[in-house]
Every structure is written in C-alpha cells, then in structure tokens.
Amino acid sequence: MDSFIPISRPSIGAREKELVLDAVDSGWVSSIGKYIDEFETAFARYCGTEFALTVSNGTTGLHLALATLGLGPGDEVIIPDLTFVATANAVAYTGATPVLADVDPDTLCMDPASVEFLITERTKVIMPVHLYGHPADMDALTTIAKAHNVTIIEDAAEAHGAEYKGRRVGGLSQCGIFSFYGNKVVTTGEGGMLTTNDPAFYQRAKRLRDHAMSAERRYFHDERGFNYRMTNLQAALGVAQMERIDDFLKRRAEIMTWYHTAIPSSKNVRLNRVKNWARSAFWMVCLEVDGFDETQRNAFMEGLKQRGIDSRPYFCTMSSMSMYKQRPLPVATRKAQTGLNLPSFFELTQKDVERIGGVVNELLADTRLR
C-alpha cells in the first residue's frame, strides 16, 4: 500500500539541529541571544528592508504593527474576506473594525476595485494578504492608499520570497508581517517577523514588543506593552532555514511545474495562476473545479484521503463567521466553498506528484468534471 502523503511537512536537517543545539549549549534559550540578531539581520537583508523584528508568531506581529500605529475603537482596517482568521482577529484585538473586501478570482488576493468602495473617513489601514504565496496588486492598492492618506500593512505570513515586479514582499509598504509556523516556507515552529524601512516605526514596535519597558529605567513601564518576543532557540532554527530559503523556493516552483503536467488545466479545472508581474512563493498548491459545490468539494477531498493523499479546503470567509458576519462577497464566497489545497513540501518527489495527479484525474473523471 502506498504511504500517506501529508499536506505539508517541515524540512529540518543537520544544520538546523546543529544551530539549535548550539543555542541550548550557550544557555541563552529565551529572548536574548546571538541568533535573534542573526535571524533579524538575515531576514531584513533577504526582504530588502532596513529593519526586521522577531515576534512570537504572525498573529502577534499583525497586532503589534496595528498597535504601533495606534489603532483603536472607531478605526477601520480593510482586509480581504478570504484569508486566515488571524488577519481579522489582529484588527479586532486593537478595538478597530475589520472591513471586508472581495478578492481577485485569479490571484485570490484583495481586489483593489472592491477596496475603493470601502474607504471612509474612519479607514486607517489597508491590509492585503499575499494569499497562498501570490502577492497582491500592490501598485493599485498603494495608489488608493495615497489618495486617502491610508497606511498599508502587508500580511505576508504565507509569502516568504514572493516578488511583486521584482521586489520581495514585506518591503512594499509601511511594514510586512511573516509567519514561521511549521507548514510555512521557512519555519521556526512558531514565530514571526515584522519588516519595515521606517526607523521610528521599528523602534516603537520593538518597545511595545517587550512590555513597553522604559529604556532609561529597568522594570518601569509607562504604558501597556506586550510579550511578543521570539526565543533564541527558535531564531537558531530560523537562521539555518534562511540559509536554505532559495532551495526551498526553487523546489516549490519545481513542484508546481510537476503539478501542471500531472493535472492539465481545462475549462473547468485550474491550478495556481500567476500574474506576469508576480513571482509566487507557491506556499500552497491550489486546485479549483468549476463544477463543484461545497459538498462535492468535501467529498472529493474524502476521496483523496481514502487513497492516501492529504488535502485541505481553502480558508473560510470572514463574512461567514459570527464575529465578522456581513453580506457574503461573491468571489471570496465561491472560492472558499469550492477550492482546495494539495500537498506541497520540500521532500515531495515528482513520483509523488504524479501519483497525486493520477488520483485527482481519476476522481474528476468519476464526477464527469474533467
């Protein structure tokens, strides 16, 4: 019997173990140590930003960025309806209101045309998500933001190394936020990073990240801050992973090429599409079948599972959740009900992808959708 192929698996090798053990042996296992500095320096250099700040995870990074801007009740942040719930939750943590925009049917990212109609005098931030590794249309969003004096924060949690017109995400706005959860392109288990070119923003975020402790008087705090720090152990893992990021991205692009051969596109069946101005990180392989409804999609995923292949549905829309309930947005709703992700990780082989493709094509033929 063929072995089960999971949706994702981290690639942890000898170098990662070496640096983590070195951090353990050093005794610096909490939020101070040489690997914190090395990780931040390497990540800022990679993104082309002046600063990078480690945080405990991507969600806290988003909250920290919004808190650094001083958002609170009465403010509004425009986010895409199709995203992981952390995007909306981080806005809500500040007391501000998430306002939901529809998504582009090709990129799955925030649709600038939808954003334009949502701007009010209360809008303080536009927060595009580079969903599943494809960058959002940053020029169009930046034009809107500048016209209304609004800040852009990039939720780049899933898009390490993705590029917009030759520039890496995370350096295209006021700040970018990345996640290093175990299934991300680069992982530290848990963890995240804030990137920015604004020195004042960086210093403010760094202060708030560490309980807002006074620089002049230890253990004195004149405002509420947060404990959003990363450990030196996690950063050691991150340093080793950054040494391999180009290989990670090259392999993901290769895997995507294998998928396009194994699962030919048709009028009903599509895999990831990439705009000519973008380089996707291909964090997740996306499969969309026009003939599906949600029930059929879920049955299809069950068929994959029975044949030893893991998959996962697209994220649920924010507008479908009780705490962010609003009128459904057509593109986001359709995508969330019918899209699914297929396995994509460094050790996945061409033979694995051919097996996955064969099962996908078999199931599609059974439902007469090929």
C-alpha positions in Angstrom: 0.0 0.0 0.0 1.3 3.5 -0.9 2.3 5.6 2.1 0.1 8.6 3.1 1.2 11.9 1.6 0.6 14.8 4.1 -0.4 18.3 3.0 2.8 19.7 4.5 5.9 18.7 6.4 8.8 20.9 7.6 12.3 20.2 6.3 14.6 20.0 9.3 18.2 18.9 8.6 21.6 18.6 10.2 22.3 22.3 10.1 19.1 23.2 11.9 19.9 20.7 14.6 23.5 22.0 14.9 22.4 25.6 15.5 19.6 24.8 17.9 21.9 22.6 20.0 24.4 25.4 20.0 21.8 27.8 21.3 20.9 25.2 24.0 24.5 24.8 25.0 25.0 28.6 25.1 22.4 28.8 27.9 20.6 31.6 26.0 17.3 29.9 25.5 14.9 32.8 26.0 14.5 36.0 24.0 18.2 37.2 24.2 21.0 35.6 22.2 23.1 35.9 19.1 20.7 34.0 16.9 18.0 36.6 17.4 20.2 39.3 15.9 21.5 37.0 13.1 18.0 35.9 12.1 16.7 39.5 12.0 19.7 40.7 10.0 19.4 37.8 7.5 15.7 38.3 7.1 15.9 42.1 6.6 18.6 41.6 4.0 16.6 39.0 2.2 13.4 41.2 2.1 15.4 44.3 1.1 14.3 46.2 4.2 16.3 48.2 6.7 14.9 46.5 9.7 13.4 43.2 10.8 12.0 42.4 14.2 11.3 38.9 15.5 8.0 38.2 17.1 6.3 35.2 18.8 4.1 34.4 15.8 2.5 36.0 12.7 -0.7 36.9 14.6 1.1 38.8 17.3 3.1 40.5 14.5 0.0 41.8 12.9 -1.4 43.0 16.2 1.9 44.7 17.1 2.0 46.5 13.8 -1.5 47.9 14.2 -0.8 48.8 17.9 2.4 50.6 16.8 0.2 52.7 14.5 -2.1 53.5 17.5 -5.3 51.9 16.1 -8.3 51.7 18.4 -12.1 51.8 18.6 -13.7 53.7 15.8 -10.9 53.0 13.3 -11.4 50.7 10.4 -9.0 48.3 8.6 -9.8 46.9 5.2 -8.8 43.2 4.9 -9.7 40.5 2.3 -12.7 38.4 3.0 -10.8 35.3 2.0 -7.9 34.9 4.5 -7.0 33.0 7.7 -8.9 34.3 10.7 -5.7 35.8 12.3 -5.9 38.7 9.9 -9.3 39.8 11.2 -8.6 38.8 14.8 -5.5 41.0 14.9 -7.6 44.0 13.9 -10.2 43.2 16.5 -7.6 42.9 19.2 -7.0 46.7 18.9 -10.7 47.5 19.1 -10.7 48.6 15.5 -13.2 47.2 13.0 -12.2 44.8 10.1 -13.9 45.8 6.9 -14.1 43.1 4.3 -13.1 43.4 0.6 -13.7 40.9 -2.1 -10.8 39.1 -3.8 -9.4 38.8 -7.4 -10.5 35.5 -8.9 -7.1 34.8 -10.3 -4.7 35.8 -7.5 -7.2 35.2 -4.6 -5.7 38.4 -3.1 -7.6 41.6 -2.2 -9.3 43.2 -5.2 -8.4 46.9 -5.4 -11.7 47.7 -7.1 -13.5 46.3 -4.1 -11.3 48.3 -1.7 -12.0 51.6 -3.4 -15.7 51.5 -2.4 -14.9 50.7 1.2 -12.8 53.7 2.1 -14.4 56.0 4.7 -13.1 58.8 7.0 -12.5 56.0 9.6 -10.2 53.9 7.4 -6.7 53.9 8.8 -5.1 50.8 7.2 -5.4 48.6 4.2 -4.1 45.2 4.9 -3.6 43.0 1.8 -2.8 39.3 2.3 -0.4 37.7 -0.1 -2.6 34.6 -0.1 -1.1 31.1 -0.6 2.2 32.8 -1.7 0.9 35.1 -4.5 1.5 38.8 -4.0 -1.4 41.3 -4.0 -1.6 44.0 -6.6 0.4 46.5 -4.6 0.6 49.4 -7.1 -3.2 49.6 -7.4 -3.6 49.4 -3.6 -0.8 51.9 -3.0 -2.5 54.4 -5.3 -5.7 54.1 -3.3 -3.9 54.4 0.0 -2.0 57.5 -1.0 -5.2 59.2 -2.4 -6.9 58.7 1.0 -3.8 59.1 3.3 -4.1 55.5 4.5 -1.3 53.1 5.6 -0.7 49.7 4.1 0.5 46.8 6.1 1.3 43.6 4.2 0.1 40.3 5.7 2.9 38.2 4.1 2.5 35.3 6.5 2.4 32.8 3.6 4.6 34.5 1.1 8.3 34.3 2.1 10.3 35.2 -1.0 7.3 36.1 -3.2 8.0 39.1 -5.5 6.0 41.9 -6.9 7.5 43.5 -10.0 11.0 42.2 -8.9 10.7 43.4 -5.3 10.2 41.0 -2.4 7.1 41.3 -0.3 7.5 42.7 3.1 9.3 45.8 1.8 6.5 47.2 -0.3 4.6 49.2 2.4 4.8 50.6 5.9 5.6 47.1 7.2 5.2 43.4 6.4 4.4 40.6 8.7 5.6 37.0 8.2 4.7 33.7 10.0 7.1 30.9 10.7 4.6 28.2 11.7 5.6 24.6 10.9 4.0 24.5 7.5 5.4 27.8 6.2 8.2 28.1 3.6 10.6 29.0 6.4 9.7 27.6 9.9 10.8 28.2 13.5 8.0 26.0 14.8 6.1 29.1 15.9 7.3 32.6 15.4 7.1 35.6 13.1 8.8 38.7 11.8 8.0 42.3 11.2 9.8 44.1 8.4 10.0 47.8 7.8 12.1 50.6 6.4 10.8 53.2 8.9 13.2 53.6 11.9 10.7 55.3 14.1 8.1 52.6 13.4 10.7 49.9 14.1 11.8 51.4 17.4 8.2 51.9 18.6 7.3 48.3 17.6 10.4 47.0 19.4 9.5 48.8 22.6 5.9 47.6 22.6 7.0 44.0 21.8 9.0 43.9 25.1 6.3 45.0 27.6 7.0 48.7 26.7 9.8 48.7 29.2 11.5 52.1 29.7 14.9 52.5 28.1 16.0 54.7 31.0 14.7 52.7 33.9 14.6 48.9 34.1 11.2 47.3 35.0 9.4 50.7 34.7 6.5 50.9 32.3 4.5 54.0 31.5 2.1 52.2 29.0 0.8 48.8 28.3 3.0 46.7 26.0 3.1 43.0 25.0 5.3 40.0 25.4 5.6 39.2 21.7 9.2 38.0 21.7 10.8 35.1 19.9 13.2 32.8 21.7 16.9 32.3 20.8 16.2 28.6 20.2 13.6 29.4 17.6 15.8 32.0 16.0 18.6 29.5 15.7 16.3 27.3 13.7 15.4 30.3 11.6 19.0 31.2 10.8 19.5 27.7 9.4 16.3 27.8 7.5 17.3 31.1 5.9 20.5 29.5 4.6 18.2 27.2 2.6 15.4 29.6 1.5 16.5 29.8 -2.1 16.4 26.0 -2.3 13.0 25.9 -0.7 11.6 28.3 -3.2 13.2 26.6 -6.2 11.8 23.3 -5.1 8.3 24.7 -4.7 8.4 26.2 -8.2 9.6 22.8 -9.5 6.7 21.0 -7.6 4.3 23.4 -9.2 5.6 22.6 -12.7 5.2 18.9 -11.9 1.6 19.5 -10.9 0.8 21.5 -14.1 2.0 18.4 -16.0 0.2 15.9 -13.9 -3.2 17.8 -13.7 -3.7 19.6 -17.1 -5.8 22.7 -16.9 -9.2 22.7 -18.7 -12.2 25.0 -18.9 -13.4 23.5 -15.5 -10.1 22.7 -13.7 -7.4 25.1 -12.7 -4.2 25.2 -10.6 -2.4 28.2 -9.3 -2.3 31.1 -11.7 0.5 33.7 -11.5 0.3 37.2 -12.9 3.1 38.3 -15.2 4.2 40.9 -12.6 4.5 38.3 -9.8 6.7 35.6 -8.6 4.7 33.3 -6.3 6.2 31.5 -3.4 3.7 28.7 -4.1 3.1 28.1 -0.4 0.1 26.0 -1.2 -0.9 24.2 -4.4 -4.4 25.4 -5.2 -7.0 23.3 -7.1 -10.3 24.8 -8.3 -13.0 22.9 -10.1 -15.8 25.0 -11.5 -18.4 22.2 -11.3 -18.0 21.8 -7.5 -20.2 23.0 -4.8 -19.1 22.7 -1.2 -20.5 19.3 -0.7 -18.8 17.9 -3.8 -15.5 19.6 -2.9 -15.6 17.9 0.5 -16.5 14.5 -1.0 -13.6 14.9 -3.4 -11.2 15.6 -0.5 -12.5 12.5 1.2 -11.8 10.5 -1.9 -8.2 11.8 -1.9 -7.9 10.8 1.8 -9.2 7.3 1.2 -6.4 7.0 -1.5 -3.7 8.1 0.9 -3.5 11.8 -0.1 -4.0 14.7 2.3 -5.7 17.9 1.3 -7.3 20.9 2.9 -10.1 23.3 2.0 -9.5 27.0 1.2 -9.9 29.2 4.2 -13.5 30.1 5.2 -14.5 33.6 4.5 -14.5 36.1 7.4 -18.0 37.2 6.4 -19.3 33.6 7.2 -18.1 33.8 10.8 -20.4 35.1 13.6 -17.9 37.7 14.9 -17.3 39.2 11.5 -20.7 38.4 9.9 -21.7 40.5 6.9 -23.3 40.1 3.5 -21.3 37.4 1.6 -18.9 38.7 -1.1 -19.4 36.7 -4.4 -15.8 35.8 -5.4 -14.5 35.1 -1.9 -17.5 33.1 -1.1 -17.3 31.0 -4.2 -13.6 30.3 -3.8 -14.0 29.4 -0.1 -16.7 26.9 -0.9 -15.0 25.1 -3.8 -11.2 25.5 -3.6 -8.8 23.1 -2.0 -5.0 22.7 -1.4 -2.9 19.7 -2.4 0.4 18.6 -0.8 3.4 20.8 -1.3 6.6 20.4 0.8 10.3 20.2 0.2 10.6 16.4 0.2 7.7 15.8 -2.2 9.0 14.0 -5.3 7.9 14.0 -8.9 6.7 10.5 -8.4 4.5 11.7 -5.5 3.0 14.4 -7.6 2.4 12.0 -10.5 0.5 9.8 -8.0 -1.5 12.7 -6.7 -2.3 13.8 -10.2 -3.4 10.4 -11.2 -5.8 10.2 -8.3 -7.1 13.7 -8.9 -7.8 13.0 -12.6 -9.5 9.7 -11.7 -11.8 11.4 -9.2 -12.5 14.2 -11.6 -13.4 11.6 -14.3 -15.7 9.9 -11.9 -17.6 13.1 -11.4 -17.5 13.9 -15.1 -15.7 17.2 -14.5 -12.6 16.6 -16.5 
